[in-house]
Amino acid sequence: MADVGGVVPLRAARFRVASSPLAGLHWTFVAGAGFFTVVCLLLVLTPWIAPYDPASQDLLNRLASPSLSHPFGTDHLGRDVLSRLLHGGQFSVSIAAIAVMITGLTGTLLGAVSARVGGVFDDFVMRLVDVLLAFPPVMVALFLVFILGPGYGTLIVALSVTGWTPFARLTRAVTLEINTRDYIEAAEALGCSRTFIIFRHVLPNAIGPVLAQGFLRFGHQLITVGGLSYLGLGVQPPESDWGAMLADAQPYMIRDPWLVIIPGLAIFLTALSVTLAGLGLRQSTLRSTRRAATATATDTIERDR
């Protein structure tokens, strides 16, 4: 390009807005998250929309078929199945959600710190992860519940002991990849502390994969809660959850199959919706990462011309 007045015109700068790892959400995330949002709204509104007291018994109306007064029928003690489903869902979903939040925060921080610190601490955390992964999580949960006794808090503790390991391994792998980037080297050259680098650069860039892992783990934890409650190791009577409803309905599954189908579908559809949301979020994150890598490579080529 010719000079004008002795001044070499600069190449037009291309500005690109940094894309969020959550941009361009996959349709499976929208569908799964939408259904799960509806479930959460119903559970939050349970005190106002549940037609009956879930513990109220009507022995003269036991094992009643679905009707206008009891949309999902009644169980073997005459309790309204719809009311028990809504109140039981509060326990099942809240236990799984609290366990995922605890394990997600713990595993993410341990994984990020392990990758940044390295050395003996990194080896210790990874060997601890290997040891915990050698035992089936359900067996560990059964052992802890047997020792501590069944209950709401015990389930959360039992699910949290081994639940942090997938988050730690994922965050460590993501952090090791982030450590190779130029802005990390620049922050280290400026003398930024490890804590600042982790919270300012590492964790914000790892949020997409960690959130996707959280959704996937939620479905797994919900099924585990249902299984432990089915064995009588969950919340205790008069409280109930979806797994306990399955156990109570088992003797009547031939005569009144809806008593088993309804809580079983609640567990299946809720776990499926959250899993779909996690898979969709992971696809969106991978797609955004590929786009960012392609754009960076394109800019590098143009600068080298």
Residue pairs with C-beta under 8 A, 6 or more apart in sequence:
1 8
1 9
14 299
14 302
16 295
16 299
18 292
19 288
19 291
19 292
20 288
21 205
21 207
21 208
21 284
21 285
21 288
21 289
22 208
22 211
22 281
22 284
22 285
22 288
23 284
23 288
24 284
24 287
24 288
25 280
25 281
25 284
26 279
26 280
26 281
26 283
26 284
26 287
27 280
28 276
28 277
28 279
28 280
28 283
29 276
29 277
29 278
29 279
29 280
29 281
29 283
29 284
30 280
31 273
31 276
31 277
31 280
32 215
32 272
32 273
32 274
32 275
32 276
32 277
32 278
32 279
32 280
33 273
33 277
33 280
35 269
35 273
36 270
36 273
36 274
36 277
39 89
39 93
39 269
39 270
39 273
40 93
42 49
42 86
42 89
43 86
43 89
43 90
43 93
46 86
46 87
46 89
46 90
49 86
50 82
50 83
50 86
50 87
51 70
51 80
51 82
51 83
52 79
52 80
52 82
52 83
53 83
54 79
54 80
54 83
54 84
54 86
54 87
54 88
54 240
55 79
55 238
56 79
56 80
57 77
57 78
57 79
58 74
58 78
58 79
59 77
59 78
60 78
61 70
61 74
61 78
62 74
62 75
62 76
62 77
62 78
63 73
63 74
63 75
63 76
63 252
63 255
63 256
64 70
64 73
64 74
64 78
65 73
65 256
66 72
66 73
66 258
67 73
70 80
70 81
70 82
71 82
72 80
72 81
72 82
72 85
72 258
72 262
73 81
73 256
73 258
73 259
74 80
74 81
75 81
75 84
75 245
75 248
75 249
75 252
75 259
76 248
76 249
76 251
76 252
81 245
81 258
81 259
81 262
84 240
84 245
85 242
85 245
85 262
85 263
85 266
87 239
87 240
88 240
88 241
88 242
88 244
88 245
88 263
89 241
89 242
89 266
89 270
91 152
91 234
91 235
91 239
91 240
91 241
92 222
92 225
92 226
92 229
92 241
92 242
92 243
92 267
93 222
93 270
95 152
95 155
95 156
95 159
95 221
95 225
95 234
95 241
96 159
96 218
96 221
96 222
96 225
97 218
98 156
99 155
99 156
99 159
99 160
99 163
99 221
100 163
100 214
100 217
100 218
100 221
102 156
102 160
102 163
102 164
103 159
103 160
103 163
103 164
103 167
103 217
104 164
104 167
104 210
104 213
104 214
104 217
106 160
106 164
106 167
106 168
107 163
107 164
107 165
107 166
107 167
107 168
107 170
107 171
108 167
108 168
108 171
108 203
108 206
108 210
110 125
110 164
110 168
110 171
111 125
111 167
111 168
111 169
111 170
111 171
111 172
111 173
111 174
111 175
112 171
112 172
112 175
112 198
112 202
112 203
112 206
113 121
113 194
113 198
114 121
114 122
114 125
114 126
114 168
114 172
114 175
115 122
115 171
115 172
115 173
115 175
115 176
115 179
115 202
116 175
116 179
116 194
116 197
116 198
116 202
117 194
122 172
125 168
125 172
126 169
126 172
129 165
129 168
129 169
132 140
132 161
132 162
132 165
133 162
133 165
135 162
137 159
137 162
137 163
137 224
138 224
138 227
138 228
140 158
140 161
140 162
141 155
141 158
141 159
141 161
141 162
141 224
141 228
142 158
142 228
142 231
142 233
144 154
144 157
144 158
144 161
145 154
145 155
145 158
145 228
145 233
146 233
148 154
148 157
148 158
150 232
150 233
150 234
150 235
150 236
151 235
151 236
152 235
154 233
155 225
155 228
155 229
155 233
155 234
155 235
158 228
159 221
159 224
159 225
163 217
163 221
166 213
166 217
167 210
167 213
167 214
167 217
170 209
170 210
170 213
171 206
171 209
171 210
174 205
174 206
174 209
174 210
175 202
175 206
178 184
178 201
178 202
178 205
178 206
183 201
184 197
184 201
187 196
187 197
187 200
187 201
188 197
192 200
208 281
208 284
208 285
208 288
208 289
209 282
209 285
211 281
212 278
212 279
212 281
212 282
212 285
213 278
214 278
215 274
215 275
215 277
215 278
215 281
216 274
216 275
216 278
216 279
216 282
218 271
218 274
218 278
219 270
219 271
219 272
219 274
219 275
219 278
220 271
222 267
222 270
222 271
222 274
223 267
223 271
225 234
225 241
225 243
226 241
226 242
226 243
226 246
226 267
227 243
228 234
228 243
229 235
229 241
229 242
229 243
229 244
229 247
230 243
230 244
230 246
230 247
231 243
231 247
232 244
232 247
234 241
234 243
234 244
235 241
235 244
237 244
240 248
242 263
242 266
242 267
243 263
243 267
245 259
245 262
245 263
246 260
246 263
246 264
248 259
249 256
249 259
249 260
249 263
250 260
252 259
253 259
253 260
